[in-house]
Amino acid sequence: MHEYHIIERAVKEVLEKAKESGKTKINKVVLSAGERSGLEEGMIKLHFELIAEGTPAEGAEISVSYVPADRSSSLVVDLVE
């Protein structure tokens, strides 16, 4: 279940970034994961959607890309729109 906690932290970061920029609704979130993180795109999206229910991130389009392991070993929030 460590994946859930990683994604939960990412959702919290997304919500913090949105609040800092005055957004009340999040339409798009771009994430990047390390190639060796063990995080699969479908799992990221499923957990993100579940965790984001009832928040400004609910229903946001989620895009996930993979980066070389030396750039990230986990999940990084790249963009919040």
Residue frames as a rotation matrix with the C-alpha (Angstrom) as fourth column:
MET 1
0.551 0.835 0.000 0.00
0.835 -0.551 0.000 0.00
0.000 0.000 -1.000 0.00
HIS 2
-0.238 -0.682 -0.692 2.95
0.590 -0.668 0.455 2.38
-0.772 -0.300 0.561 -0.11
GLU 3
-0.718 0.018 0.696 1.66
0.652 -0.331 0.682 3.47
0.242 0.943 0.226 -3.51
TYR 4
0.351 0.935 0.047 -1.49
0.815 -0.330 0.477 4.87
0.462 -0.129 -0.878 -1.93
HIS 5
0.526 -0.185 -0.830 0.52
0.626 -0.576 0.525 7.05
-0.576 -0.796 -0.187 0.44
ILE 6
-0.642 -0.763 0.071 2.76
0.568 -0.411 0.713 8.33
-0.515 0.498 0.697 -2.37
ILE 7
-0.511 0.535 0.673 -0.28
0.633 -0.296 0.716 9.31
0.582 0.792 -0.187 -4.42
GLU 8
0.538 0.693 -0.481 -2.00
0.831 -0.340 0.439 10.77
0.141 -0.636 -0.759 -1.36
ARG 9
-0.048 -0.652 -0.757 1.01
0.577 -0.637 0.512 13.09
-0.815 -0.412 0.407 -0.87
ALA 10
-0.860 -0.263 0.437 0.80
0.508 -0.369 0.778 14.11
-0.044 0.891 0.451 -4.54
VAL 11
0.036 0.948 0.316 -2.90
0.779 -0.224 0.586 14.96
0.626 0.225 -0.746 -4.21
LYS 12
0.538 0.101 -0.837 -2.14
0.744 -0.523 0.415 17.07
-0.396 -0.846 -0.357 -1.12
GLU 13
-0.517 -0.799 -0.308 0.58
0.477 -0.567 0.671 18.88
-0.711 0.200 0.675 -3.07
VAL 14
-0.636 0.378 0.673 -1.81
0.652 -0.204 0.730 19.48
0.414 0.903 -0.116 -5.98
LEU 15
0.442 0.884 -0.150 -4.40
0.810 -0.322 0.489 20.95
0.384 -0.338 -0.859 -3.61
GLU 16
0.247 -0.451 -0.858 -1.77
0.643 -0.586 0.493 23.16
-0.725 -0.673 0.145 -1.94
LYS 17
-0.798 -0.573 0.186 -0.54
0.495 -0.447 0.745 24.48
-0.344 0.687 0.640 -5.30
ALA 18
-0.279 0.786 0.552 -4.11
0.725 -0.205 0.657 25.20
0.630 0.584 -0.512 -6.39
LYS 19
0.597 0.514 -0.616 -4.87
0.801 -0.420 0.426 27.03
-0.040 -0.748 -0.663 -3.14
GLU 20
-0.164 -0.784 -0.599 -1.67
0.594 -0.563 0.575 29.10
-0.788 -0.261 0.558 -3.43
SER 21
-0.949 -0.217 0.229 -2.64
0.306 -0.460 0.833 30.20
-0.075 0.861 0.503 -6.92
GLY 22
-0.647 0.736 -0.198 -6.28
-0.532 -0.622 -0.575 30.90
-0.546 -0.267 0.794 -6.00
LYS 23
-0.690 0.401 -0.603 -7.78
-0.425 0.450 0.785 28.06
0.586 0.798 -0.140 -8.02
THR 24
-0.258 0.686 0.681 -11.14
-0.860 0.158 -0.486 26.75
-0.441 -0.711 0.549 -6.87
LYS 25
0.833 0.457 0.312 -11.35
-0.242 0.807 -0.538 24.02
-0.498 0.373 0.783 -9.52
ILE 26
-0.318 -0.948 0.004 -8.51
-0.540 0.185 0.821 21.91
-0.779 0.259 -0.570 -10.90
ASN 27
0.666 0.608 -0.432 -8.99
-0.667 0.226 -0.709 20.77
-0.333 0.761 0.556 -14.49
LYS 28
0.760 -0.483 -0.434 -5.66
-0.054 0.619 -0.784 19.13
0.648 0.619 0.444 -15.27
VAL 29
0.651 -0.635 0.415 -2.80
-0.534 0.005 0.845 17.59
-0.539 -0.772 -0.336 -13.31
VAL 30
0.646 -0.554 -0.525 0.49
-0.334 0.413 -0.847 16.53
0.686 0.723 0.082 -14.88
LEU 31
0.737 -0.384 0.556 2.59
-0.467 0.306 0.830 14.07
-0.489 -0.871 0.046 -12.90
SER 32
0.298 -0.665 -0.684 5.90
-0.641 0.392 -0.660 12.39
0.708 0.635 -0.310 -13.55
ALA 33
0.874 -0.016 0.485 7.08
-0.362 0.643 0.675 9.15
-0.322 -0.766 0.557 -12.00
GLY 34
-0.166 -0.985 -0.037 10.51
-0.891 0.134 0.434 7.59
-0.423 0.105 -0.900 -11.92
GLU 35
0.021 0.137 -0.990 10.89
-0.787 0.613 0.068 4.64
0.616 0.778 0.121 -14.26
ARG 36
-0.547 -0.326 -0.771 11.80
0.121 0.880 -0.458 2.41
0.828 -0.344 -0.442 -11.32
SER 37
-0.645 0.332 0.689 9.21
-0.736 -0.514 -0.441 3.78
0.208 -0.791 0.576 -8.91
GLY 38
-0.941 0.338 -0.004 6.92
0.333 0.927 -0.174 0.80
-0.055 -0.165 -0.985 -9.41
LEU 39
-0.341 0.846 -0.410 4.00
-0.097 -0.466 -0.880 3.16
-0.935 -0.260 0.240 -9.94
GLU 40
-0.680 0.193 0.707 1.75
0.714 0.396 0.578 2.14
-0.169 0.898 -0.407 -12.82
GLU 41
-0.946 0.263 0.188 -0.26
-0.162 -0.888 0.429 4.78
0.280 0.376 0.883 -14.67
GLY 42
-0.150 0.962 -0.229 -3.63
0.047 0.238 0.970 3.07
0.988 0.135 -0.081 -14.17
MET 43
0.053 0.100 -0.994 -3.00
0.939 0.334 0.084 2.67
0.340 -0.937 -0.076 -10.45
ILE 44
-0.876 -0.398 -0.273 -1.90
0.462 -0.854 -0.237 6.30
-0.139 -0.334 0.932 -10.12
LYS 45
-0.745 0.629 0.222 -5.07
-0.305 -0.617 0.725 7.51
0.593 0.472 0.652 -11.84
LEU 46
0.062 0.805 -0.590 -7.37
0.366 0.532 0.764 5.22
0.929 -0.263 -0.262 -9.85
HIS 47
-0.121 -0.170 -0.978 -5.93
0.992 0.014 -0.125 6.19
0.035 -0.985 0.167 -6.46
PHE 48
-0.972 -0.233 0.008 -5.77
0.234 -0.972 0.019 9.87
0.003 0.020 1.000 -7.44
GLU 49
-0.466 0.868 0.171 -9.45
-0.186 -0.285 0.940 9.86
0.865 0.407 0.294 -8.38
LEU 50
0.230 0.551 -0.802 -10.45
0.663 0.515 0.544 8.12
0.713 -0.656 -0.247 -5.14
ILE 51
-0.361 -0.473 -0.803 -8.37
0.918 -0.330 -0.219 10.43
-0.162 -0.817 0.554 -2.94
ALA 52
-0.987 -0.116 0.107 -9.49
0.142 -0.949 0.282 13.57
0.069 0.294 0.953 -4.80
GLU 53
-0.234 0.972 0.023 -13.23
0.698 0.152 0.699 12.89
0.676 0.180 -0.714 -4.35
GLY 54
0.623 0.636 -0.455 -14.93
0.777 -0.432 0.459 15.91
0.096 -0.639 -0.763 -2.81
THR 55
-0.024 -0.705 -0.709 -11.96
0.486 -0.628 0.608 18.22
-0.874 -0.330 0.357 -3.43
PRO 56
0.441 0.145 -0.886 -11.26
-0.531 -0.754 -0.388 20.82
-0.724 0.641 -0.256 -6.15
ALA 57
-0.585 -0.742 -0.329 -9.21
-0.732 0.307 0.609 18.09
-0.350 0.596 -0.722 -7.90
GLU 58
-0.221 0.576 0.787 -12.20
0.143 0.817 -0.558 15.78
-0.965 -0.011 -0.263 -8.34
GLY 59
0.721 0.576 0.385 -12.71
0.382 0.133 -0.915 15.02
-0.578 0.807 -0.124 -12.03
ALA 60
0.376 -0.654 -0.657 -9.39
-0.680 -0.676 0.284 16.54
-0.630 0.340 -0.699 -13.12
GLU 61
0.904 -0.245 -0.352 -7.67
-0.170 0.548 -0.819 15.14
0.393 0.800 0.454 -16.19
ILE 62
0.593 -0.728 0.343 -4.58
-0.366 0.136 0.921 13.27
-0.717 -0.671 -0.186 -14.99
SER 63
0.816 -0.440 -0.373 -1.54
-0.307 0.217 -0.927 12.89
0.489 0.871 0.042 -17.20
VAL 64
0.705 -0.608 0.366 1.39
-0.186 0.340 0.922 10.69
-0.685 -0.718 0.126 -16.17
SER 65
0.699 -0.591 -0.402 4.81
-0.425 0.108 -0.899 10.53
0.575 0.799 -0.176 -17.79
TYR 66
0.877 -0.469 -0.106 7.84
0.420 0.640 0.644 8.51
-0.234 -0.610 0.757 -16.82
VAL 67
0.703 -0.709 0.056 11.30
-0.648 -0.671 -0.360 9.96
0.293 0.217 -0.931 -16.32
PRO 68
0.058 -0.767 -0.639 14.69
-0.030 0.638 -0.769 8.27
0.998 0.064 0.014 -15.93
ALA 69
0.594 0.219 -0.774 15.19
0.651 0.434 0.623 6.86
0.473 -0.874 0.115 -12.45
ASP 70
-0.415 -0.836 -0.358 18.01
0.901 -0.324 -0.289 9.30
0.126 -0.442 0.888 -11.72
ARG 71
-0.704 0.222 0.675 15.58
-0.036 -0.960 0.278 12.25
0.709 0.171 0.684 -12.06
SER 72
-0.114 0.713 0.692 12.90
-0.964 -0.247 0.095 10.91
0.239 -0.656 0.716 -9.75
SER 73
-0.941 -0.182 -0.285 12.39
-0.110 0.962 -0.252 7.81
0.320 -0.205 -0.925 -7.66
SER 74
-0.612 0.775 -0.158 8.82
0.471 0.196 -0.860 8.67
-0.635 -0.601 -0.486 -6.78
LEU 75
0.098 0.760 0.643 5.94
0.985 -0.165 0.045 10.83
0.140 0.629 -0.765 -8.01
VAL 76
-0.764 -0.424 -0.486 6.36
0.467 -0.883 0.037 14.51
-0.445 -0.199 0.873 -8.84
VAL 77
0.443 0.895 -0.055 3.65
0.684 -0.377 -0.625 17.11
-0.580 0.239 -0.779 -9.48
ASP 78
-0.575 -0.708 0.411 4.70
0.789 -0.346 0.507 19.00
-0.216 0.616 0.758 -12.61
LEU 79
-0.907 0.322 0.270 1.61
-0.129 -0.824 0.551 21.09
0.401 0.465 0.789 -13.42
VAL 80
-0.470 0.842 -0.266 -1.75
0.736 0.208 -0.644 22.03
-0.487 -0.498 -0.718 -11.91
GLU 81
-0.952 0.210 0.222 -4.27
-0.002 -0.731 0.683 23.83
0.305 0.650 0.696 -14.13
